[in-house]
Amino acid sequence: MPRILIIDDERAIRHTLKEILEFENYTVDQAEDGPAGLDMLIQQKYDVVLCDIKMPKMDGLEVLTRAQAMGADAAFIMVSAHGSIDTAVEATKKGAYDFLSKPPDLNRLLVTVRNALDRTKLVSETKTLKKKLSVTKGSEMVGSSAALAAVRKAIAKVAPTDARVLITGPNGAGKEMVARQLHEMSQRANGPMVEVNCAAIPSELIESELFGHEKGSFTSAVKQRIGKFEQADGGTLFLDEIGDMSLSAQAKVLRALQENKITRVGGEKEIPVNVRVLAATNKDLMQEIADKNFREDLYHRLSVILIQVPSLNERREDIPELVQKFLNDIAADYGNKPKKIDEAALKYLQGLDWRGNIRELRNVVERLVIMSDDTISEADAKAFAGK
């Protein structure tokens, strides 16, 4: 049943709209101001939001902007007693589906809500289709080796559950692809998948990145920020390179996993989150625990299931299939026909040491495509593989 949220500071307006919409068999919730409405959007998925523009604490256009930053998919219908063409245009530019004047005409209101629901359904179906396509293209695990078959089997068993998974393996081996398939094959596939590279974020900013912050909580916090845990609500949070996370951030992640709640930096309010956490690392976390760089209790929280991704050197028999995939992908990127590669060149590539794993192989294939003629020969492979 479609869910509708009414955000308006006038109690009478809220109740009137609620009665009208519930008579049409919609599920309707109410919020008395903008901050309360945003909290409800974090905790519950809505299809349509009817939002007043002129409100104390936070006006409707700011609510709309913040909701979009949070990744809310609901169609916003802005409502105002001070309606003007300029206001309607501004609301539309900011992403509102439509604009109604108070008091809204009953027939116009119902038609607008029905059309907005159709739009929300279309957006949801489009996102689902894109995700399915991403599994086919971007997240496809190519190869027929026994090592890769074991990984696929583990994914098939674990994905439908909400169990946390720790994905280990060397850099460039495909840990992110495993995480994406776990998400796409899960019951959360229609929800967001939010990725955080813990190694790429300075230690002093990782807590703000994960949990968000309140305005004024530190010098550069000029406005409220929604963190990755809240953005991933209802979906999957992928913590890549978790072995590089600071100990203070580890403590907060542990608490979030234990209580399913987070607190923004500089805030006091506990915010419930419904998130499945996947983590990946190329480090030996047991050694990191021994060196007191990683919390053992967090390790056990994250590693309900362990999936070890093999290096390319452990699955050399997959190199011909991977090379063909990269030849097709690169040709599509360049708008050309895929180049051919002879058997001798493939055998040569299979015999090399691939310390950079699949990522390195892809770079080598692209170099061969650029530097070789129509068919990539063994001589080309020896000359341009960079080994």
C-alpha positions as CSV (number, residue, x, y, z in Angstrom):
1,M,0.0,0.0,0.0
2,P,1.5,3.4,-0.9
3,R,2.8,5.5,2.0
4,I,2.4,9.3,2.1
5,L,4.0,11.7,4.5
6,I,2.4,15.1,5.3
7,I,4.8,17.8,6.6
8,D,2.9,20.9,7.8
9,D,3.0,23.0,10.9
10,E,-0.8,23.6,10.8
11,R,-2.6,20.7,12.6
12,A,-5.9,21.4,10.9
13,I,-4.4,21.1,7.4
14,R,-2.6,17.9,8.4
15,H,-5.7,16.2,9.7
16,T,-7.8,17.3,6.7
17,L,-5.3,16.0,4.2
18,K,-4.9,12.7,6.2
19,E,-8.6,12.0,6.2
20,I,-8.9,12.7,2.5
21,L,-5.9,10.4,1.6
22,E,-6.8,7.6,4.0
23,F,-10.3,7.5,2.4
24,E,-8.4,6.7,-0.8
25,N,-6.8,3.8,1.0
26,Y,-3.3,5.4,1.4
27,T,-1.2,4.9,4.5
28,V,-0.6,8.4,5.8
29,D,1.9,9.7,8.5
30,Q,2.2,13.3,9.8
31,A,5.1,15.5,10.8
32,E,4.6,18.9,12.4
33,D,7.8,20.5,11.1
34,G,10.8,20.0,8.7
35,P,13.2,18.3,11.2
36,A,10.6,15.9,12.3
37,G,9.7,15.1,8.7
38,L,13.4,14.4,7.8
39,D,13.7,12.0,10.8
40,M,10.6,10.1,9.5
41,L,12.1,10.0,6.0
42,I,15.3,8.4,7.5
43,Q,13.3,5.8,9.4
44,Q,10.6,4.9,6.8
45,K,10.3,4.7,3.1
46,Y,7.6,7.0,1.6
47,D,6.3,7.2,-1.9
48,V,5.0,10.7,-1.8
49,V,5.6,13.7,0.5
50,L,3.1,16.6,0.8
51,C,5.3,19.4,2.2
52,D,4.3,22.9,3.3
53,I,6.8,25.6,2.2
54,K,6.3,28.3,4.9
55,M,7.2,26.5,8.2
56,P,9.1,27.5,11.3
57,K,12.5,25.8,12.1
58,M,13.0,24.7,8.5
59,D,11.2,25.8,5.3
60,G,9.8,23.2,2.8
61,L,12.4,23.9,0.2
62,E,15.2,23.1,2.6
63,V,13.4,19.9,3.6
64,L,13.3,19.0,-0.1
65,T,17.0,19.7,-0.6
66,R,18.0,17.7,2.5
67,A,15.8,14.8,1.6
68,Q,17.3,14.6,-1.8
69,A,20.8,14.7,-0.3
70,M,19.8,11.7,1.9
71,G,18.8,9.8,-1.2
72,A,15.0,9.8,-0.5
73,D,13.1,8.5,-3.6
74,A,9.7,10.0,-2.6
75,A,8.0,12.4,-5.0
76,F,7.7,15.8,-3.2
77,I,4.5,17.8,-3.7
78,M,5.0,21.3,-2.3
79,V,2.0,23.1,-0.8
80,S,1.7,26.8,0.2
81,A,-0.9,29.4,1.0
82,H,1.5,32.0,-0.4
83,G,1.7,30.5,-3.8
84,S,3.2,32.3,-6.8
85,I,4.7,31.4,-10.1
86,D,8.2,32.2,-8.8
87,T,7.8,29.9,-5.8
88,A,6.4,27.1,-8.0
89,V,9.3,27.5,-10.5
90,E,11.9,27.4,-7.7
91,A,10.3,24.3,-6.1
92,T,10.4,22.6,-9.5
93,K,14.0,23.5,-10.1
94,K,14.9,22.0,-6.7
95,G,13.3,18.7,-7.8
96,A,9.7,18.9,-6.6
97,Y,7.2,16.9,-8.5
98,D,4.5,19.5,-8.4
99,F,3.2,22.5,-6.5
100,L,-0.3,23.1,-5.0
101,S,-1.8,26.2,-3.5
102,K,-3.6,26.1,-0.2
103,P,-6.4,25.2,0.3
104,P,-5.8,22.5,-2.4
105,D,-8.6,21.6,-4.7
106,L,-9.7,18.1,-3.8
107,N,-9.7,16.7,-7.4
108,R,-6.4,18.4,-8.2
109,L,-4.9,17.0,-5.1
110,L,-5.9,13.4,-5.7
111,V,-4.9,13.5,-9.4
112,T,-1.5,14.9,-8.5
113,V,-0.9,12.3,-5.8
114,R,-1.8,9.5,-8.2
115,N,0.5,10.8,-10.9
116,A,3.3,11.3,-8.3
117,L,2.8,7.6,-7.2
118,D,3.2,6.5,-10.8
119,R,6.4,8.5,-11.1
120,T,7.8,7.0,-7.9
121,K,7.0,3.5,-9.2
122,L,8.7,4.2,-12.5
123,V,11.8,5.6,-10.7
124,S,11.9,2.4,-8.5
125,E,11.5,0.1,-11.5
126,T,14.2,2.0,-13.4
127,K,16.7,1.7,-10.5
128,T,15.9,-2.0,-10.2
129,L,16.6,-2.5,-13.9
130,K,19.9,-0.6,-13.7
131,K,21.0,-2.7,-10.8
132,K,20.2,-5.9,-12.7
133,L,22.2,-4.6,-15.6
134,S,25.1,-3.7,-13.3
135,V,25.2,-7.3,-12.1
136,T,25.4,-8.4,-15.7
137,K,28.0,-5.9,-16.7
138,G,30.0,-4.3,-13.9
139,S,29.8,-6.9,-11.2
140,E,30.1,-10.0,-13.4
141,M,32.7,-12.5,-12.1
142,V,34.3,-14.0,-15.1
143,G,36.0,-17.4,-15.1
144,S,35.4,-21.1,-14.8
145,S,38.1,-22.1,-12.3
146,A,37.4,-24.2,-9.2
147,A,38.7,-21.3,-7.0
148,L,36.1,-18.9,-8.5
149,A,33.4,-21.5,-8.3
150,A,33.9,-21.8,-4.5
151,V,33.5,-18.0,-4.2
152,R,30.3,-18.1,-6.3
153,K,28.9,-20.9,-4.1
154,A,29.6,-19.0,-1.0
155,I,27.9,-15.9,-2.4
156,A,24.8,-17.9,-3.4
157,K,24.4,-19.3,0.1
158,V,25.1,-16.1,2.0
159,A,23.5,-13.4,-0.1
160,P,19.9,-14.1,0.8
161,T,20.7,-13.7,4.5
162,D,21.5,-10.5,6.5
163,A,24.7,-12.1,7.8
164,R,27.7,-9.8,7.9
165,V,30.5,-10.8,5.5
166,L,34.3,-10.1,5.7
167,I,35.8,-10.3,2.2
168,T,39.6,-10.9,2.2
169,G,42.1,-11.1,-0.6
170,P,44.9,-9.1,-2.3
171,N,44.4,-5.7,-4.0
172,G,42.8,-5.9,-7.4
173,A,41.5,-9.4,-7.0
174,G,37.8,-8.4,-7.1
175,K,36.6,-8.0,-3.5
176,E,34.3,-5.1,-4.6
177,M,32.7,-7.4,-7.2
178,V,32.0,-10.0,-4.4
179,A,30.4,-7.2,-2.3
180,R,28.2,-6.0,-5.2
181,Q,27.0,-9.5,-6.0
182,L,26.2,-10.1,-2.3
183,H,24.0,-7.0,-2.4
184,E,22.4,-7.6,-5.7
185,M,21.4,-11.1,-4.8
186,S,20.1,-10.1,-1.4
187,Q,16.6,-9.1,-0.2
188,R,18.1,-5.6,0.0
189,A,18.8,-5.3,-3.7
190,N,16.1,-2.6,-4.1
191,G,17.8,-0.5,-1.4
192,P,21.0,1.5,-1.7
193,M,24.5,0.1,-1.7
194,V,26.8,2.7,-0.2
195,E,30.6,2.2,-0.4
196,V,33.2,3.7,1.8
197,N,36.9,3.4,1.1
198,C,38.3,3.6,4.6
199,A,41.9,4.0,3.4
200,A,41.1,7.0,1.2
201,I,39.5,9.1,4.1
202,P,41.7,10.9,6.6
203,S,41.4,9.4,10.1
204,E,40.1,12.7,11.5
205,L,37.2,12.7,9.0
206,I,36.2,9.0,8.9
207,E,33.7,9.4,11.8
208,S,31.9,12.3,10.1
209,E,31.9,10.4,6.8
210,L,30.3,7.3,8.5
211,F,28.0,8.8,11.0
212,G,27.4,12.4,9.7
213,H,27.7,15.5,11.8
214,E,25.6,18.3,13.2
215,K,26.0,21.9,12.1
216,G,28.8,23.6,14.2
217,S,30.1,20.4,15.6
218,F,33.6,21.4,14.4
219,T,35.2,24.3,12.5
220,S,34.3,23.3,9.0
221,A,30.8,21.9,9.8
222,V,28.9,24.7,8.3
223,K,25.8,22.6,7.8
224,Q,24.3,19.2,8.9
225,R,25.7,16.2,7.1
226,I,24.0,12.8,6.7
227,G,26.6,10.0,7.1
228,K,27.0,6.8,5.1
229,F,25.2,4.6,7.7
230,E,22.0,6.8,7.3
231,Q,22.4,6.9,3.5
232,A,22.6,3.1,3.5
233,D,19.4,2.6,5.6
234,G,17.4,-0.3,4.2
235,G,20.3,-1.4,2.1
236,T,24.0,-2.4,2.3
237,L,27.0,-0.5,3.6
238,F,30.3,-1.7,2.1
239,L,33.4,-0.8,4.2
240,D,36.3,-1.3,1.9
241,E,39.9,-1.5,3.3
242,I,38.5,-1.7,6.8
243,G,41.9,-2.6,8.1
244,D,42.9,1.0,7.7
245,M,40.1,2.4,9.9
246,S,41.2,4.3,13.1
247,L,40.6,2.7,16.4
248,S,38.2,5.4,17.5
249,A,36.1,4.9,14.4
250,Q,36.2,1.2,15.0
251,A,34.7,1.6,18.4
252,K,31.8,3.6,17.0
253,V,31.2,1.1,14.2
254,L,31.2,-1.7,16.8
255,R,28.5,0.1,18.8
256,A,26.5,0.7,15.6
257,L,26.6,-3.0,14.8
258,Q,25.6,-4.0,18.3
259,E,22.7,-1.5,18.8
260,N,21.7,-0.7,15.2
261,K,21.8,2.9,16.1
262,I,24.2,5.8,15.4
263,T,24.9,9.3,16.7
264,R,26.1,12.0,14.5
265,V,29.3,13.8,15.4
266,G,28.4,16.7,17.7
267,G,24.9,15.3,18.2
268,E,23.1,13.6,21.1
269,K,20.1,12.0,19.4
270,E,20.4,8.2,18.7
271,I,19.2,7.5,15.1
272,P,18.1,3.9,14.3
273,V,19.6,2.4,11.2
274,N,18.7,-0.8,9.3
275,V,21.9,-1.7,7.4
276,R,23.7,-4.8,6.4
277,V,27.4,-4.3,6.7
278,L,29.9,-5.9,4.3
279,A,33.6,-5.3,4.9
280,A,36.8,-6.0,2.9
281,T,40.5,-5.9,3.5
282,N,43.8,-6.9,2.0
283,K,45.4,-7.0,5.4
284,D,45.9,-9.9,7.8
285,L,43.5,-8.7,10.5
286,M,44.6,-11.3,13.0
287,Q,48.1,-9.8,12.8
288,E,46.6,-6.3,13.1
289,I,44.8,-7.5,16.2
290,A,48.1,-8.8,17.6
291,D,49.7,-5.5,16.8
292,K,46.8,-3.7,18.6
293,N,45.8,-1.9,15.3
294,F,42.4,-3.6,15.1
295,R,39.7,-4.5,17.6
296,E,39.2,-8.2,18.1
297,D,35.5,-7.7,19.1
298,L,34.9,-5.8,15.9
299,Y,36.6,-8.5,13.9
300,H,34.2,-11.1,15.3
301,R,31.2,-8.8,14.6
302,L,32.2,-8.4,11.0
303,S,33.4,-11.9,10.2
304,V,30.2,-13.9,10.6
305,I,31.0,-15.2,7.2
306,L,34.5,-15.1,5.6
307,I,35.0,-15.1,1.9
308,Q,38.5,-15.4,0.6
309,V,38.9,-14.0,-3.0
310,P,41.7,-15.8,-4.8
311,S,44.6,-14.0,-6.5
312,L,44.8,-14.1,-10.3
313,N,47.9,-16.3,-9.9
314,E,45.6,-18.9,-8.2
315,R,43.2,-18.9,-11.1
316,R,45.3,-18.6,-14.2
317,E,42.9,-20.8,-16.2
318,D,40.5,-17.8,-16.1
319,I,42.9,-15.5,-17.9
320,P,41.6,-16.3,-21.4
321,E,38.0,-15.5,-20.4
322,L,39.0,-12.4,-18.6
323,V,41.1,-11.2,-21.6
324,Q,38.2,-11.7,-23.9
325,K,35.9,-9.7,-21.6
326,F,38.3,-6.9,-21.4
327,L,38.8,-6.8,-25.2
328,N,35.0,-6.5,-25.6
329,D,34.7,-3.9,-22.9
330,I,37.6,-1.8,-24.2
331,A,36.2,-2.0,-27.8
332,A,32.8,-0.8,-26.5
333,D,34.5,2.1,-24.7
334,Y,36.4,3.2,-27.7
335,G,33.6,2.5,-30.2
336,N,35.6,0.0,-32.1
337,K,35.4,-3.7,-33.1
338,P,37.0,-6.0,-30.5
339,K,40.6,-7.0,-31.4
340,K,41.6,-10.6,-31.6
341,I,44.4,-12.3,-29.6
342,D,46.2,-15.5,-30.7
343,E,46.6,-18.5,-28.5
344,A,50.4,-18.0,-28.1
345,A,49.8,-14.6,-26.7
346,L,47.2,-15.9,-24.2
347,K,49.6,-18.7,-23.1
348,Y,52.3,-16.1,-22.5
349,L,50.0,-13.9,-20.4
350,Q,48.9,-17.0,-18.4
351,G,52.6,-17.6,-17.5
352,L,53.2,-14.1,-16.1
353,D,53.2,-13.1,-12.4
354,W,50.1,-11.0,-11.8
355,R,50.9,-9.3,-8.5
356,G,48.3,-6.6,-9.4
357,N,45.7,-9.2,-10.1
358,I,42.7,-8.5,-12.3
359,R,43.2,-4.8,-12.2
360,E,46.7,-5.2,-13.6
361,L,45.5,-7.6,-16.3
362,R,42.9,-5.2,-17.5
363,N,45.5,-2.4,-17.8
364,V,47.8,-4.7,-19.8
365,V,45.0,-5.7,-22.2
366,E,44.1,-2.0,-22.7
367,R,47.8,-1.3,-23.5
368,L,47.9,-4.2,-26.0
369,V,44.7,-3.0,-27.7
370,I,46.3,0.5,-28.2
371,M,49.8,-0.7,-29.2
372,S,48.9,-3.8,-31.4
373,D,47.5,-4.3,-34.8
374,D,44.2,-6.1,-35.5
375,T,45.4,-9.4,-33.9
376,I,47.5,-9.3,-30.7
377,S,50.4,-11.6,-31.1
378,E,52.8,-13.3,-28.7
379,A,55.5,-10.7,-29.8
380,D,53.0,-7.9,-28.9
381,A,52.4,-9.5,-25.5
382,K,56.1,-9.8,-24.8
383,A,56.8,-6.2,-26.0
384,F,54.0,-4.4,-24.2
385,A,52.9,-6.5,-21.2
386,G,55.4,-4.5,-19.1
387,K,56.9,-7.5,-17.4
